[in-house]
Amino acid sequence: MSNASSDTVDLLIVGGGVNGAGIARDAIGRGLSVVLCEQGDLAGATSSASTKLIHGGLRYLEYYEFRLVREALQEREVLLRAAPHIIWPLRFILPHDRSMRPAWMVRIGLFLYDHLGKRALLPGSHGVDLTTHPVGKPLNGGFTRAFEYSDCWVEDSRLVILNAIDARERGAEILTRTRCEKATRVDGQWVAKLVSVDSGETRTVRARALVNAAGPWVRDVITRRTGVTVEKSVRLVKGSHIVVPRKFEGDHAYIFQNDDRRIVFAIPYERDFTLIGTTDLDYAGDPGAVAISPDEIAYLCRAVSRYLKAPVTESEVVWTYSGVRPLFDDESGSASAVTRDYVLEVDQPAGQAPMLSIFGGKITTFRRLAEEATEKLLKALNKTGGSWTADRHLPGGDIANADFAAFLAGLRQRRPWLPDALALRLARAYGTRVERLLGGAESLADLGRDFGGGVHEAELDYAAREEFAVSGDDFLWRRSKLGLHLDATIRDAIGAWFDRRRNETAAPEAGRRSMGGQR
C-alpha cells in the first residue's frame, strides 16, 4: 500500500465476511472490477462465529418465514455441490418433549421442511423410537420419541476464504488488515481513504459504487465513514457457543427444545468435541470485543443437560466463541424472534455514486444475497451481466459427483505415505487443491519442517501464499481449528513462523518504497 497509489474500480466492498467475499466473487465474475477491504482477517468476526450449519432454519417456520426457509432449503444442495469438501450432510435428532410443542406441530413443520425446497442429495425426515434406536442411548429415559431430519454442516470461515480466493483469481483485489477510514462522494464517484492497520500507510481508491458489507459495523460505515443517512436500522444480537469433550458417539447431531421455547444444538465437532449453541441476546457493545458471559455458559450447559444422561458442566468447557449478528431491525420483541432475512438498501441521490448496505442475512443464503446485491449494483451502474454462481464450484470443490469418500480414497491411493488422519484433514480442508499444497512431495519429509500434530511447513506456506493467512491465529482458528488440538508449544511455533514470514515480506517492500516504488 502506498501513499501515492490511486485506483478507479467499479466496486469498493467494505467487509471481508461471507457477504462481502460472496459479492466480490459474484461481481468480478460478471465483469465488474472489484477491490475488497477488510479491517482484520477474512471471516474474522461474525462469519467464523456461526453454528456452522447450512440449514433451512426449522424454527423460522413458527414465525411464518416461509420464503426465507424455502430459499435456504434450496441453497443447501446448491452449496453442497459447490464445495463438498467443506460442506456435508448432517442428520439431526429432535427428541420430542411433550411439555413443549405437540407432536402434530413438529410433524407438520418437518413435512414443510421436506417439501418447501427441492431435495436430491439429502434424505427426508422420519420418526425415531428412542427406546430401541442407538441415538436414544445418550438421552435421559424420559424421552422415548424423536424425529430425524437433514441439514448440512459447513466450515464457515473456510467458506469465506474460498469465495475470496475465487474472487482474487478472477481479478478482484482482496486487501486484508485494511480499514476504510473515510469515503466521500466526489464527481459521481466514491473517493475512499484506505489505511493499513499494520503500517498506517494510506491508499486512495476511487469507485463507481460502494458496498457496505461490514456486518455488525454496517451502521458505523454509514454514519461515521460516509456520513450518509439511511432509514434502515440494524439490531445487534450476540450468539455464543461452548465446546466440550465429546458427549455422545455417532456422526449425528441433536436439536433440543429448551423451556424458553428456544432451541439449542449439540453437534459433533472436530472429532473429539461437542459444539453446543447458540444464545440470542441483544448486544450494545463493541462487536470486536464480544465474548461469552458466565450466564450464557450456564444457560447452554443447563439446556443440554435437560436431555443428556451425562450432564454438561461449566468445568468441562474447553473453548468458547461469540459473534454479533447484524440483523435487520424488524422491531420484534425478543432477539430470538428477529428475522434472519436480509435487506439490501441502495442509497443513490440523483447524479451521485450508489452505496449498497446489507442488513441481516444468514450464512446459508449468502450466495443468493450476493446474487441479488450484484444485480442491484449492475442496475445502478447501468451495466449488465448474467448470474453464474449457482452451478459453479468453489476452489477445491470440483470433486466428481460431489463424492467426498471416493475423492479421499483416491488421494490415499495417490499418496500412500500420508497418514490416514492427515489425509482426511487435508482433503476436507483443501479438496482438490490439496494437490497444489502437496506438489511433488513423495514423503512427509518433503513437506518441510514438522511442527507436530500433523502440521508441516508446506501447509503454512500454502495458507500464507494462497489463503491470505498472515498470523498464527489466522491459520489455527480460521483456516483450520487446529488451535483446539495443538499444545501451546506448537501453536507458538506456528505463530513465530508467520511472524518471521511477515517481517521478511515487509522488509523488501519497505526498501522498494524508499526508492520511490509503489505497491
C-alpha angles and dihedrals in degrees: 000000000000136000088226099051123105130172138182119213138161096244135026108191117199111203133044101214124113094286095048094045091045092052091046090054095045095045097047088050090057094053101265119133112237141195117183122192125192122186093215134009122322109272087009096142133018097357093063094042101065129114084257097239133136096206144146093234105246094199092054088073088073088062092049091245090151097148092050092048093047092050092047093048091051091050094055094077095035089059094039089059092043096054113011091162095064098025124056140159118274127189118220126207115209110192111210114240109194091205090061128045115352118251093247091057092051091048092051091048092051092046089056090044091055095048109031091077131036115260126197104142102030123072121231131247130278141167124271131206103220092194091067107019119088091234088069094060098086093045131092114264093246091077113077104156135048144165125232126207141157136255132142139259121225135190090230101195092046089052088061093046093051092051090050092048091051091047092050093047089053091053108276120134112231115198116188124190087025121125126206098229097181140346125197133182110243126170095337095315139086114248109200131188111215121194129197107236090209103044104018091232116147136220132187119223123186115204136180090217137017123217115203103204094149095131111206088007092057093109091047091055091049099047106027105027101038107013091223121148114228123177097211117090136205128224114208113218123183120220120188133189136192129208121210134171111285111291101187141020125243135058095265128101131221128228112201127197109223124211090252087061092251121121129233126198127219108195134177105251135192093341096279103048147058120229115213125190173244138335126186115212132152110250130205105169136087107305089216091060099048116139138163117267127222088247091057092050090050091047094053093045091050094046096056095036088065086069109028124079089217105055120225111238129198091240090064095062109114099174140005135191134186135193137186115233113211097215125181107257105240090165093249115166101235129039090236092058096052111115118258089206119112133237123203114204120194117198111193119152114198112290094002134109117270127244120201116200124192121218120184128339136143132242093250093063099039093113093053090046090052091048093052093043092052091049090053091049093049090052092048090050093043091240133128136218133147125242114260113162100087094083103026126102123237115234109295092011098102091107113151111259088349085276104152094175091058091045091052091048089052092050091051090050093049094043106031091163092068112098110243095245092050093046090053094048094047093045091051094048101041108019112193090350089072084091090063089053095046095041112167095342115143098178141018089261089063089063092070130232114016108223092182132253092065095300118131132179092251089065093049090049091050092049091051096042101040108018106045093247111160104163141034090254091054089058100035099046109021109024085042140350093239088126086080093055107036126077124240094262093057093042090052092049091052091048091050091051091055091046091054092047092049092050093047091050093047095051100065091040090055089051092051091050092050088056092052098264125143131222 
